[in-house]
């Protein structure tokens, strides 16, 4: 199929199968190849479509019981439920008591349960979130959202002509070459905070898109989580259309330049990780107490175990909040194995194969150890994957 240069939304649909959707950025003369696997819909009997239930747990080998009967292990494979109320119980052999909840399954819905086994007092089960626009909970939330979409508050990021001119146009960098300010982008605007649930929910309700789960931590001014790269890009395009402003995701070069705030230290506040809790929401004493992850944690404590409302910590010198910590942030850039890959104009660098399966994420999150909060730290995540530690913020050309 012939495409004009630029971004295009690609949808693959077939009756009886779940649709596939992605976004590609077509370059002049380029060739794109998409390989898709369509998942068949569960058959409907007598006009009643069954419900899919996926149960995941942080302890492998956990067992799922549905309405008192053993159904099987936790994992990505969905269980099929008839419409109506069901008792779900998840048990493990690790010495923790079983956890149970009730779900009210509507025909054709998809439910997700996330079970966290910790100590006896801290184990919890996250209730399924109504993603389906026909679900009463979805309609109730959308009914509370009023008003017109508003553009986010943006900060003008000035890059001197000398900095941009001195930035190397070509280089071969290994992942260990995490040197400060290697690439200076052109001047641009960047959102002062991460996109919130309030902002994203308005988009989802307006377009009928799935409402992302908040993992039980709250919506409102909390950064939106559990959105993949395509969701973030679609939000930027929608808001650009609604407001007439050219919103987009920032490139990795833009993101790092803004995060540093003209500093050359490990963190934007200095070299001391012990000061992190005033500036960033990372994996500190509170988070370790709740989540008990095995990796290193900050020796300070901000009292916040999960995501925090945006703007809760001190900003950097550019007056940008949460550039480090809270949630990792999607960028427009493809992952190529380098923490930052050179680009003359700050645009995403093409990747082979040309369909970009992995996108760069930056900034660390509420679960990040000290090393992942450094300004140079770079990571990757599959573009169609979502996580409760990943969100995004918007950029705009000057």
N, C-alpha and C positions, 0 to 999 in steps of 0.2 A: 504494500500500500504506500502511495506517495504522500509524504507529509511535508508541510511547510516548516522551516526552522522555528524552534521555540518549544514551549511546553504543551503536551497533549495528554489528556486523560484517556486511557485505554480500558475498555470494558469487554469482557468475554462472557456471553450469556448463552445458555441453552436450556430449554424447557426441561424441568425435572432435575436441574443441577443448581448448586449455589453459584452465584455470579462471581467472577474474578475481576478485580479492578486494580490498576496501578497508574502511575504517572511517569512519563519519560520526557527528557529534554533533548529534542532532536537538533543536531548540528547540521549545517549545510554539507551535503554530500555524504553524510553518515549512513550507516546501516544498523538497524536494530533488530534483534531476534528475541522473541518472547516464547518461552515454553511454559505452558500452564497446565495444571491438573485440576479439573473440575470435580468437585465432591458432590455425589448424588444426594438429592433430598430424600429424607425418610418418607416412605409411602404413607398416604393418608387413607384411612379406612372410614367409610361412612361419613366423609366430610370432616373427620377429626384428625388433624395432623398431630403427631406425637411431639413431645418436648425433648430436646437434647440437654443432658446434664454432664458437665465435665467437672470432676473433683480432683484438685491437686493438693499436695501436702508437702511440707518441708522435711518430712521423714519418709524415706523410701520404704516400700513394703507395707504401707498403711492400707487398711481394707475399708471398703465402702459397703454399708448396709442400707438398703432401701426398703422402707416399710417393714423393718425387722428381719429381712432376709439378706444374706450375703450376696452382693452383686459382683464384687471383684476388687481389683487393686485400684488405687488412685493413679492418675496419669492423664495423658492427653486424649485417650479414647473416650468418646462420649457414651453415656448410658441413655437409653430411650425410655421415656416416661409417658404415661397416659396423662391427658389434661386433668388437673385437680390437685389436691393437697397430698404431699408426701413427706414422710419423716426420713431424714437423711442422717446417718450416724457414721462417723469415721473413727476407726480404732487403730492403735499402733501397739507394738510389743515393747516399746521403749520405756515402759513404766508410767506413762501418762494416761489418765483416765480418758475414755472415749468422749468425743464431742458430738453433739447432735443439734440439728436445726430443722425447721419446717419450711418448705417452699410451696408456693401456690403456683402451679405450672399452667399457663395458658397454652392453647393449641398453637403449635409451630414455634414456640419460644426457644431461645437458647439460654441456659443458665450456667454460671460458673461459680464454683465454691473454692475458696482458697483457705486451707487449714494450716494453722501454725501451732505446732506442738513445741512447748518450751518446758518450763517448770510447771508443777501442778497448778500453781496459782495464775500462771501467765498464758496458758494455752488458750487459744481462741479460734473461732471459726467466723470467717467474713461472709456475711449474708450475700446471696446472689443479687446482682444489680439488674433492674429492668432495662434492658437495651432496646427491646422491641417497641417501636412507636405506638403500637396498639395496646401496650400494657398500661394498666391504670396508674402505676407508679411513674411511668414516663410522662403520661399526660398531666399528672398532678404537678410534677416538677416544672414542666414547660408552661403550665398555666400561671406559675408564680413569676416567670421571667417576663418582664415588660420593657417597654422602651425600645428605641432604635439602637443598633450597634454603634459603638463609639470607637474612634481610633485610639490606640494606646498612647500614653505619654512617651514621647521619643526624646532621645538626647542626641544632639549633633556631635559626631565624633570627628574632630578635625585632625587630619594628617597633613603635616607640612609637605610642601612640594619637594623639599630636599629628602625627607624620609622616604617618600614614595619613589623618588628618582634613584636613591641609593639602595632600594630593595632589590635583591638578586632576582633576575628574571628566569634563571635556570639554575638548577642545582640538583645534586643527587644526594639525598639525605637518608640516613638510616634511622630507625626508631630511637637510637641512643642520642641522636643529634638534637637534643632538646635545648637549643640555645635561645636566649630571649630575643624577641623582636626580629626574627629573621626576615619577615615579609611585612611590608607596610602597605595596606590597601589604599584605595582612593577614599576620600572623605565620604561618610555615609551617616545615616540615622540608625539608632538602635533603641529598642524598647527598654525603658528603665527597669522594668520588672519582667518576670516570666508571665506568660499568658495564664490567666486564672480559670478555675472552673466556671465562675460567673460568666466570663467572656466566652469560653468554649461552649458551654451549655446553650447559650443563645444561638450560636451557629448550628449546633446539633438539632435543636428544636425547630429552627427555621428551615433546615434542609432535610429533616427526617433521618439524619445520621444517628448511629448508635451513640448513646450516652456512655462515656467511659466510666468504669468503676472507680470510686474514690478510696478503695481498700479500707473503708471504715474510718478514715482519718478526717473527714469533713470536706465540703466543697467550698462554695463562696470564694474567699480570697486565697485559698490554698492553690498552689500551682496545679494546673491540669496534669494528670498522669494517665498511664495506660492508654496512650495514643501512639500509633506508629507514625513513621515518616510521611506516609501518604495522607494521614489525618491532618498532620501539622501543615503540610503544603496546601491541602484543600481549604483549611481554615484561612490561611494567608490569602489565597485567591478569592475566597468568598468575601473577606473583609475589604480587600482591594476593590472588588466590584461594588460592594455596598457603600463605600465611602469615597470612591473615586481616587484613592491613593494607592500607590504601587507597593503594597506590602509584600514581603517575601521572607524566606529564611535567610539568616546571615551565612556567608561563607566561613570556612574555618579560619582563614586569614583575618577576616573582619572580627570574628569572635575573639580570637586570642589578643589582637591589638586592643580591643575594648576592655577585655578582662584584666589585662596588665595595668592599664591606666598610667602609662609612662613609667612603670617600675621595671627593675631588672632583678628583683629578688625572687625567691622560690614561690612566695605567695604575694598577693598584691599588698598585704599589710606588713610584709617583712619576711624574715627567714625563720621565725619562731612558730612552730606548730602549736605551742601551748596557748598562743593568743587567738587561735582559730575560732573559739566559741563566741567571740564578740563580733566576728566578721562573716562566719559561714556556718551553715547547718550540716555538719559532718557526722561521722560515726564516733560519737563521744561516749561518756560514761552512761548517760541516760539511754542512748540507743543500744549500747551493749547490754545493759540490764534487761531490756525488753527482748531483743532479738538474738543475743548470744551467738553472733557470728564468730568464726574462728580467727579472722584476720585482725591486724593491729587496729587499735582505736586511739582516739585523741585522749589525752590525759586531763582535759577540761570537761566541763559539764554545762550545757545551756538549758537543761531541763526539757529538751525536745527530743523525743524518740523517733518521730517520723517526719513527714513534711511539716513545714511551718508556713503560716500566711506570708505571702510575698512582702518584702520590705521589712522583715522582722530583725534584720541584722544591719550592721554598719555598711554603707556603700563604699565603693572604691573611689579613687580621685576623680573619675569621670561622673560620679554620682549615679552609678548603676548598681542596683541591688541584686544580690544572690547570683552574681556571675560565677561564684564558686560556692558549691554546696546547694542544699535543698533538693534540686533535681538536676540530673545531667540534661543537656540541651541538644536537640537535633540541629544539625547544620545542613546547608545545601550541598556540601562537598561529599564526593564519593571517597570511600576508603581505598587507599592504594598501598598500605603498609607503612607509610611514613606518617609521623605525627602531624606534619603540615606539608602538603605538597605544593610546589611553586606554581604560581599562576600570575600571568602578567597583569590581568585586569581584575583579579579577585573572583573570577567566575569559577564554578566547579570544574575540576579537571576531568576529562573523559576517562573512562575505565574500560578495560577489555575483560569480558565481553561488555558491549556498550550499554546494556541494561544494567544499571547500578544496583546491585543486590545489597550492598552494605553501605551505610552512611556514617559519617563521622559524628560522634557525640563528644561534647566537651563539658567541663566544669565540675565534675564530681557531684555527689548527692548526699542525702541523709545517711546512707549506708557506707560512704566512702572512707577508706583509711587515709592517713595524712598524705601519703605519696600521691594519691589520686586527686588531692585538692590543689596540687601545684599548678601554676598557671600554664605550664607547658604540657601537662598530661593530656594525652589524646586517646580516645577509645573508638570502638566501632560497634554497630548493632545492625542486625538485619533490618532492611527498610520496611518490611511488612510485619515486624515484631513490635510488641509493646511491653512496657515494664512500669512498675509502680515507683521507679526511680528515674524515669525519663519524662521530660516535658519539653518546652521550647519557648523562645521569645522571637519577636519579629524584627526585621530590619527594613530599611527603605533607602533608595538612592537619594543622594543629596540633591 
